[in-house]
Amino acid sequence: MSHRRGVRLFVLLALGACTDVPPSPLPFTTLDGSAIAPLDVPPGHLRVLVFVSHDCPIANAYAPEIERLWQQLRGPAVDFLLVHCDPDLDATAARQHAREHALTLPIVLDPQQQLARAVGATVTPEAAVLTHDGVQYLGRIDDRWRGFGQDGQVAEHDDLRQAVAALRAGRSVENPRTRAIGCQLPDPRR
């Protein structure tokens, strides 16, 4: 076992021992009824998690880009999940949100923010790209929002797209952490 893999296994086992963090691989069910373990990524595959909340205007403004990225980048070895982090959002409301924003990618509900904590997401929208070896990218979708009140700019850096392209090509992500601008995750204890 490689040192990196051993450290990852130790961290996952340690997290599983904590009472407030569920053991990996965190089983979930998508809104269409498919069972998935979002953190359990098969070797040679990528999983993109995009964290959103239904009432975040920045996350909602990114809905067309999230859908576009899913349509363009998904494939046999790349899958996407939209992760709703709202503690009060049920499946019916999540489906309605998807219809209103023309989102067709698979959706999971993470009301206790187990997935968000596991990958380190703190705002919406925020993206994580995972491989079998763990989180390879965490941060913004792109840099069109450079700060609060600075929206609508043309993106100069398509960070999520670049991360997926690098990993598909067998390279490491040049900038594995970027600062996402958005809404703080809602308190899961509401």
C-alpha positions in Angstrom: 0.0 0.0 0.0 1.4 3.4 -1.0 2.0 6.0 1.7 -0.7 8.3 0.2 -3.2 5.5 0.1 -2.3 4.5 3.7 -2.8 8.1 4.9 -6.2 8.3 3.1 -7.3 5.1 4.7 -6.2 6.3 8.1 -8.1 9.6 7.7 -11.3 7.8 6.5 -11.1 5.3 9.4 -10.6 8.2 11.9 -13.5 10.1 10.4 -15.7 7.0 10.7 -14.8 6.7 14.4 -16.2 10.2 15.1 -19.8 10.2 16.2 -20.9 13.2 14.2 -19.3 12.2 10.9 -20.7 9.1 9.2 -18.3 6.4 8.0 -17.2 6.5 4.3 -18.5 5.9 1.7 -21.7 7.8 2.8 -24.5 6.0 1.0 -27.1 8.3 -0.7 -30.1 7.9 -3.0 -30.5 10.2 -6.0 -33.9 11.8 -6.5 -34.5 9.3 -9.3 -34.0 6.4 -6.8 -30.5 5.3 -7.7 -28.3 4.3 -4.8 -24.8 5.9 -4.8 -21.9 6.3 -2.5 -20.6 9.7 -3.7 -17.2 9.4 -2.0 -16.5 5.9 -3.3 -15.0 6.6 -6.7 -13.8 3.6 -8.8 -10.2 3.7 -10.0 -9.9 5.5 -13.3 -13.1 7.5 -12.7 -13.9 11.1 -11.7 -16.8 12.3 -9.8 -17.8 16.0 -9.7 -19.9 17.2 -6.8 -21.5 20.6 -7.1 -22.9 21.9 -3.9 -25.9 24.2 -4.0 -28.7 25.6 -1.9 -32.1 26.4 -3.5 -32.3 29.9 -2.2 -28.7 31.0 -3.0 -28.9 33.6 -5.9 -25.3 32.9 -6.9 -25.9 29.1 -7.1 -29.1 29.7 -9.0 -27.3 32.1 -11.4 -24.8 29.3 -12.1 -27.5 26.7 -12.9 -27.1 27.1 -16.7 -23.3 26.7 -16.5 -23.7 23.7 -14.1 -26.0 22.0 -16.6 -23.7 22.9 -19.5 -20.7 21.4 -17.8 -22.5 18.2 -17.0 -23.7 17.9 -20.6 -20.2 18.5 -22.0 -18.0 16.7 -19.5 -19.9 13.6 -18.4 -19.0 10.3 -19.8 -18.2 6.7 -19.0 -15.5 7.7 -16.6 -16.9 11.1 -15.4 -20.1 11.6 -13.5 -21.7 14.5 -11.8 -23.9 15.0 -8.8 -25.8 18.1 -7.8 -25.7 18.2 -4.0 -28.4 20.2 -2.2 -27.2 21.2 1.2 -30.5 22.7 2.4 -31.6 21.2 5.7 -35.2 22.1 5.0 -35.4 21.0 1.4 -37.3 17.8 0.6 -37.2 15.7 -2.6 -40.4 17.4 -4.0 -38.9 20.9 -3.6 -35.6 19.8 -5.0 -37.3 18.4 -8.1 -39.2 21.7 -8.5 -36.0 23.6 -8.2 -34.4 21.4 -10.9 -37.4 22.0 -13.2 -37.3 25.8 -12.6 -33.5 26.0 -13.4 -33.5 23.4 -16.2 -31.1 21.1 -14.3 -31.2 17.5 -15.5 -28.1 16.0 -13.7 -28.5 13.5 -10.9 -29.3 15.1 -7.5 -28.8 14.0 -4.0 -30.0 15.7 -0.8 -27.4 16.3 1.9 -29.4 18.1 4.6 -26.9 17.2 7.4 -24.0 18.3 5.1 -22.2 15.1 5.5 -20.8 15.2 1.9 -19.9 18.9 2.3 -18.0 18.3 5.5 -16.3 15.2 4.0 -14.8 17.2 1.1 -14.5 20.6 2.8 -17.2 22.5 1.0 -18.3 25.7 2.8 -20.3 27.7 0.3 -22.7 27.3 -2.6 -22.0 27.0 -5.3 -18.8 25.1 -4.8 -17.4 22.1 -6.7 -15.3 19.2 -5.7 -13.7 16.7 -8.1 -12.9 13.3 -6.6 -10.9 10.4 -7.8 -10.2 7.0 -6.2 -7.5 8.8 -4.2 -9.7 11.5 -2.8 -10.5 15.2 -3.5 -8.3 16.5 -6.3 -10.1 19.9 -6.7 -12.2 22.0 -4.4 -13.5 25.5 -5.2 -15.2 27.7 -7.6 -16.8 26.7 -10.9 -15.1 29.6 -12.7 -14.0 33.1 -11.8 -17.0 35.1 -13.1 -17.8 36.0 -9.5 -14.6 37.6 -8.2 -16.2 39.0 -5.1 -19.6 39.9 -3.7 -21.3 42.5 -5.9 -18.9 41.6 -8.8 -21.1 39.3 -10.8 -21.8 39.0 -14.4 -18.1 39.3 -15.4 -16.7 37.1 -18.2 -14.9 34.1 -16.7 -11.2 34.2 -17.4 -10.5 30.9 -15.6 -12.8 27.9 -16.1 -11.4 26.2 -13.0 -13.8 23.2 -12.8 -13.5 22.5 -16.5 -9.7 22.7 -16.3 -9.5 20.4 -13.3 -11.6 17.7 -15.0 -9.5 18.1 -18.2 -6.2 17.7 -16.3 -7.4 14.7 -14.4 -8.8 13.0 -17.6 -5.4 13.5 -19.2 -3.7 11.9 -16.2 -2.2 15.1 -14.9 -2.5 16.7 -11.5 -4.7 19.8 -11.1 -2.6 22.9 -11.5 -4.6 24.9 -8.9 -6.4 22.3 -6.7 -7.9 24.9 -4.3 -9.7 28.0 -5.3 -11.9 30.4 -3.4 -15.6 30.0 -4.2 -17.8 33.1 -3.9 -21.3 32.3 -2.8 -23.7 31.7 0.1 -22.5 30.1 3.3 -23.9 26.7 3.9 -27.1 26.9 5.9 -27.0 25.6 9.4 -27.9 21.9 9.3 -29.5 22.1 12.8 -32.3 24.4 11.8 
